[in-house]
């Protein structure tokens, strides 16, 4: 079987909800990352790309009709290149990377672009059709995040806790104190601030020009979601999802916009085009958990993957764990036997500070992990995250 290499990748800045990227359609946002990736490798025969795979969790608005195919056309890629959009909710971008690597290892492709996109600012309201003639009943759902058009049987059997409520369930079931959650959130903000100041995050980012009606375009070249805060400020925030709870806006990830594109190549393509890969994609795994504690998904997914590859967690040098909520991130770390403040876990901060554009995040984690391996000259990196409705996904990289 061929090895699959993560050659390079770019991402847009992560925009705040209603922020600088809110005026950019998701298909345009994805196209920006695809075009930037192509521009970084002008000697590559981009007509030879076998497929473009993008994760996207919404697909209810401007990201409908296979946003991967639309974005590659908007980016100027050949009409002959195919594109598919995958939806594993929060894990969509990681699933895209996994699918790209799998197709290469199986010998079905040599060059695949994988990534993800989400514009949560532009997520539409949706309304179902009437169930009876002349019905005067209409239900409207906000598709930004969470449940809609719920199956009553599913609700009865598994519940339909919101993402925040699942974090409260994890905090309760795994005894994660509010003070620990706030301390974790503060570390995330501080690490992101350091990574921004050092230029580390800028290595991943392609600026986005946002046209203005009567002025020059505004250039967004920096993640918008991070905030300067203190332990005292975080401690004053009220619970956001449950009376008497511990999960707040300050120790949760954001609602955000962003896109990422990664080039995955076979050994043959690496040799043919003289590419210098960042990492090998060794494998990926998914696993299920009870939906009410969906945040624990990274635990079985990580164990499954490492067992399959016969690698221990102690051998992993970098861990990129999506911070959907501090409560679940801490519970995952503790279940895996890692310290709350482990230096090698999210060394440049995570979703609490950076934000979490659902379909993009898994691709961002994979890119960040690969770049971090190269920066540190380390060997293994793990990218893992929880997924709504009770799943987890994990991807393991080895420095090339």
N, C-alpha and C positions, 0 to 999 in steps of 0.2 A: 504494500500500500504506500502511496505517496505521502510525504509529510505535508502538512498545511502550515504555511507561514503567514503570520500577521506582519505585513511589510511596513505599513505606514497608516496613518489616519489623521483626520482633522475633525474638529467639531466647531460649531458656532458657539459664541458665548451663550450662557443660559440666562434667559430673560425673566424678569419678574412677571407675575400675572398682571396683565394690562400695562406692561412696561414697554421698553424700547423695541422689542420684537413683536409686539402685539399686532402691528400693522402689516406683518409679513405672513402671507398664506403658508400653510404647512408644506404644500408641494413646492413652493418657491424656496422655503427654508431648507428643505432637503436638497433641492437643486444646487443651492449655494455650497453646501458641503461637498456634494459630488463634483462640482466644477472645480472647487479648490483642490480637491484630491487629485484630479486629473492634471491640473496646472503644476502640481508639485513633481509630476513625473512625465515631462513632455516627450521623453524618448520611448515611452511605453506605447505599444500598439493598442490603443483603447478600443479599437474595433474588435479586438480579440477577446474582450471580456465576455465570459460565458453567461453571467447572470448578475443582476443587482437585487439584493435581498434587504429590505428595510422593515424594521419593526415599527408598528404604530398601534396604539391601544384604542384609539377612538374610532376613526374611519366612519364618522357619522356626518361630516361636513365637507369642507374643502379637501379633506384627505381621503375621500371616498374614491371608488373606481380605481383601486390599486395605485396608491400614492407613489410606490417605487417606480412603476412604469411611467407615470406622469412626470415625476421628478427627473428621471434620466433623460427624457425627451427635452424637458425644459433646460437641462444642463448642457444640451448640445451633443449628447451621446448619439451614436448611430441608431437608426430605427431598427436595425437588425438585432440589437441587444435586448434581451428579455428582462422583465422585472417582476418581482412578486413581493407582496406585503404580508407579513406574518403578525399574528396577534396572540401573544401570551401575556397580555396585560403588562404589568410592570417589567416582566422579563423578556419583552418582545425584542429589544435590541440585542440582548445576549443570545437569544434564540437565533437571531439572524446570523450572528457570528458563528454559532455552533453549526447551523445548517450549511453555511458557506464552507467551513472547514471539513465537514463531513462529506460534502460533494466532491471536494478535492481529494480527500483520503481514499474515496471510493473510485477515483479515476474518471469521474464524470465531468470534471471541470479542471481548468488550470488557473483561471483568473476570475475571481468573484469579488464584487464590492458588497460589503455588508455594513449595516448601520441602523439608524433609527431616527424617527422624527416625532415630535408632538408639539402642537400648539394648543395648550390648555386655555389660553386666553380666547382663542377663536372657536373653541368647542361649541357647537350649536345647541339650541333647544330642539327636542324632537317630539313629535306627537303621533301616536298610533292612529290607525284607521278606526272608524266606528265599528262596533261588533254587531250592531243590528241596524236595519234600515231606519232612517230618520232619527237616529239616536242623537240626544242632546248632551251626551256625556263625552268629555274630551280630557285626556290626561297628557300633560306636558312634562317632559323630563329634561333636566340639565345634564348634558353629557360630559361636563368637565371632569368628573370623577365619580365613581361609585355605581350603585345599582340602578337599573331602569328596566321596565317591562318584566318584573319579577315573576317567576314561576311559583304559584302558591304552594305546590308540593315541595319544591326546593326550600322555600321559606319555612315551611312547617318542619322539615327534617333537619335543616342545617342553620336556619336563621339567616338574616341579611344584615349583620352588623356592618356599620360603616367602617372604613379603614381606621379611623380614629378610635372607634369602639373596640376594634380588634387589638389595637395597641394597649388599650386599658385592660382588656382581658389578659394579655401577655404580662403586663405589669403586675396584675393581681396573682395570676397563676404562678409566676416565676419570681415573685417578691422583689420587684425592681423599684427601689425607692425614688421618690420625686427628686431628692437631692442628687442622687446618682445620675438621673436622667438630665438634669440641668447642667451638671458638671461635664457630662459627655457632650452636650450641645455646645457648651462654651469652648471645649477643646476643638470641636469641629470648626467653629467660627475663627478661632485663633490660628489654627493650622491653615485654613484657607487664606486668611490675611497674610500669613508668612509666605505662602506659595504665590500669591499675587504680587507681593512686594519683591520677591526674588526673581520673578519672571518665569517661574516653573510652569504655571498654568498657561501662560502666554504661548508656550511651545506647542500646545494642543489646539489653540484657538485660531480660527480664521475670522477676520472682522466682517461684519454685515453692514452694508450701506442701506439705510432706510430712506427712501425718497420722501421729500417734503413738498407740499403744494407750492409754496412761494418762497422757498429757501433752498440752500444747498443741502444735499443728503446728510443725515445724521449717521455717523459711524459708531456702531456698537462693537467694541473690541475687548470688553471686560465683562465677566460674570456680574449680573446685577443683583442677585439675591443675597449675597453676604451682608451681614449687618454688624456694626460695632455694638457690643453689648457687654454686660458684666454679670457676675453671679447674682448680684443683688437685683438687677433688672429682671433676669430670668425667674428668680424666685417670686417676684411680685405678680407674674402673669397668672391669670385664672385658668382653671381647667377648661379645655375647649370642647370636650365631647361628653363628659359625664360629671354630674354634680358630685363633688368630693373626690374627683379623680386626680390623676397626676400628669396626664398628657396635655400639653399646652401648645400654642402656636410656636413658642420658642424652642421646644424640644421635639418638633416635628419637621419633616421635610416640607418644601414649598409646592405650590401649584405654578408650573413654569412652562416655558417655551424653549425649544432647542432642537438641533439636528446634528448627527455625526455620520461620517462615512469612513470605512476602513477597507484597505486593500488586502485581500487574502489570496495567496498564490501557492502554486505547487512548486516542488523542487525544480521541475522542468522549466517553469515560467521564470523562476528566480534566476536560473542559469542563463536562459535565453535572453533576458532583458537586463542582466547585470544588476539585479535588485539587491538591496542590503536590508534584510528583514530585521525587525525588532525582536520577534519571538516566534516560537512554534506554538501552534494550538494543539495541545496534547489530547484534549478531550473535553467533554461536557456531560452534565447529568442533570436531570430534573427529578423532583420528588413531590409527593403530596402530603399535606398536613390538614388537620381540621380547619375549616374556613374561619372559625371564630378566633383562631390563633395563627392566622396566615403568616404573621411576621416570623414564625419559627421555621419557615420553609428552607432557609439556607443550611440548617443543621443536617437534615437527612440528605439533601442534595450534595453537600460538601462531602459527607461521609461516604456516600455512594460513589462519588467520582474518585476520591482518593483511594478507596478500597479497590476499585477497578484498576487503577493505575499502579497500585502497590506503592504509594507514596504517603508518608505520614505528614500530618499537619505541621509537625515540628520542622520539617524540611522546607516548608513554604516561607519564602523570604518577604513577600509582599502580599497583603490581603486587602482587596478593595471590596468592602462590604457596604452595600447600599444602606444608607441611613434613612429608611422610611420614617422611623420614629426612634428616638433614643431608647425607649422601653424595649423594643424588639431587638435593636442592635446589641444592647447590653445582655439581654437574655440569650441571644445567639452566641455571643462571645463567651459567656459563662458556661453554656452547655458544651461548647467546643474546647473549653479549658484554657481560654486566652484571657489575659488581664483586661480590665475595663479601659485602661489607658495605654494599651500596647502600642509601641512606637511604629511597628511595621503594619499596623492596621489603619488604613486611611491616613497615611502620613501627610497628605496635602488637604485634609478635610474631606467632607462628604456631603451627602444630600441635605442634611439639616442646614448647612451654610450655603452650599452651591445651588440647591434646588433639585427637583425631580421631574423633568419632562418625561412622562411615563415611557413612551416608546423609544426614546433616545438613551435613557440612563444605562441600560445594559451594555450598549455599544461604548458609551463614555467610560464605564468602568473598565472594559477590556482595553481600550486605548490607554487610559491612565495607568493601568497595571503594566502594560507593555513598555510604555515610556519610562516608568519607574524602574523596571528591571534594567533597562539600558543605562539609566542615570546612575544606578547603584552598582552595576556590574554583578547583580545577583542572579540566581538561577531560576527559581520558581515563583510564580505569582498566581494568586487565586482571585477571581472576580465572582462574587456571589450576591444574590439578592432574594428577597421575599416577593411573593406574587399574590395579588388579590384572588379570592375564592379558594385560598389554601394551597399554594405551591411554592417551591423554591427552585432556583436554577444556579448552577455553578460551572465555571469555565476555568480550566487550568492552562497556564502558559509557561513555556520554558524559554529563557533567553537564547536567541539564535547565535 
